[in-house]
Amino acid sequence: MAEVTIEGVSKRFGEIQALDGVSLQIEDGEFFCVLGPPGAGKTTLLRTIIGLEQPEEGRIVVGDRDVTDVHPGSRDVSIVFQNLALYPDKTVYDNLAFPLRQQKPSIAKSEIDSRVRDAARILRIEPLLRRRPAKLSGGERQRVAIGRCLVRAPLVYLLDEPLSALDALLRLEMRAELKHLQRDLKRTLVYVTHDQVEAMSMSDRLCVLDRGRVQQVDAPEVVYNRPTNTFVARTVGTPPMNLVRLDVEVNDARLDLRSPTVRLQAPSAGLLEAVGGAGAVELGVRPEDVRVGSGAQPAHCELRVIAVEPLGGEVIVDLDLDGRILKAMTPPGIAVEPDEVVPVAFDLSRVHLFNGDGRAVYTAGGEAVLTGAG
């Protein structure tokens, strides 16, 4: 096993700052996810770790070895890219075996066969071993590409959106398989994705990346419950966190936080320093922490229902809050209809406040300091 240390890595492509002072410590045997939208720098980060891109600043350490200037083939790191690269003239078996046959010193044929068949079993491609890539579906080719990475048994695996070509059911199954496989192999795995469900469900820790900068690194539940800024708050969670702009006024020993529709208040002690005297903040509340209808007691406002989205085990209710959509996640069977005006309440023991720069300045953490102002 090996830890991966990334120290102050920066990389530009012309005018584009792909990575901007990225520093990460990825632990031995960790399943580490890098989450971010297209253009965040995720693939550039992987290419820099493996050596396909050279950083202009910073260094990369794998285990106890500085590999910043080491050839990619000598780093003991294996990668699967989003865009597949299989040999069209070789069978699936030979595609899987190829990286093993190139290793020096040579690996015994029996060991190669064992590794290939183990990978094929795990990835459920055993019936495909004699086929060529042209005879495979997109999802099958993706699994073969993952298999080529797995058979090498390097110190570190890098996976760049490897499940993107799979259908929803197979993605669900493969998430569990990859997590189980990584634990069995006891290898460090860095997994890049734009899918927050993949990142939340698979990672030991995750990094949220935006425009080449690290926004937050922590365990998935911490990132979800204590986002450091509004970007993280909106990136992690489905539906994403609601953000409600509130004007802040200081009245004696009390803070008043108001929008045209919502009125909240809190003792100014502690919160005033956190808010920093800002004229406005954004209230962050997860959809599951919004109560609608008869369950909204005491109500903090009354809002018009825009749409009701039944999803089987839950219902998403879209509400009109000062001209913006507020989403509530409710149990099935809720009795509300579009255009109905309903009472709405927030679980104030679970809300967040963000300042004008989008930085988190307050997280309730189970204690309701904020209260309704009537």
Secondary structure as GFF3:
##gff-version 3
##sequence-region A 1 374
A	DSSP	beta_strand	4	13	.	.	.	ID=ss1
A	DSSP	beta_strand	16	26	.	.	.	ID=ss2
A	DSSP	beta_strand	31	35	.	.	.	ID=ss3
A	DSSP	alpha_helix	42	50	.	.	.	ID=ss4
A	DSSP	beta_strand	57	62	.	.	.	ID=ss5
A	DSSP	beta_strand	65	66	.	.	.	ID=ss6
A	DSSP	three_ten_helix	72	74	.	.	.	ID=ss7
A	DSSP	beta_strand	77	80	.	.	.	ID=ss8
A	DSSP	alpha_helix	92	101	.	.	.	ID=ss9
A	DSSP	alpha_helix	109	123	.	.	.	ID=ss10
A	DSSP	three_ten_helix	126	128	.	.	.	ID=ss11
A	DSSP	three_ten_helix	133	135	.	.	.	ID=ss12
A	DSSP	alpha_helix	138	150	.	.	.	ID=ss13
A	DSSP	beta_strand	156	160	.	.	.	ID=ss14
A	DSSP	alpha_helix	168	185	.	.	.	ID=ss15
A	DSSP	beta_strand	188	193	.	.	.	ID=ss16
A	DSSP	alpha_helix	196	202	.	.	.	ID=ss17
A	DSSP	beta_strand	205	210	.	.	.	ID=ss18
A	DSSP	beta_strand	213	218	.	.	.	ID=ss19
A	DSSP	alpha_helix	220	225	.	.	.	ID=ss20
A	DSSP	alpha_helix	230	235	.	.	.	ID=ss21
A	DSSP	beta_strand	242	251	.	.	.	ID=ss22
A	DSSP	beta_strand	254	258	.	.	.	ID=ss23
A	DSSP	beta_strand	263	267	.	.	.	ID=ss24
A	DSSP	alpha_helix	268	275	.	.	.	ID=ss25
A	DSSP	beta_strand	280	285	.	.	.	ID=ss26
A	DSSP	three_ten_helix	287	289	.	.	.	ID=ss27
A	DSSP	beta_strand	290	292	.	.	.	ID=ss28
A	DSSP	three_ten_helix	293	295	.	.	.	ID=ss29
A	DSSP	beta_strand	301	310	.	.	.	ID=ss30
A	DSSP	beta_strand	315	321	.	.	.	ID=ss31
A	DSSP	beta_strand	324	330	.	.	.	ID=ss32
A	DSSP	beta_strand	341	346	.	.	.	ID=ss33
A	DSSP	beta_strand	352	354	.	.	.	ID=ss34
A	DSSP	beta_strand	360	363	.	.	.	ID=ss35
A	DSSP	beta_strand	371	372	.	.	.	ID=ss36
###
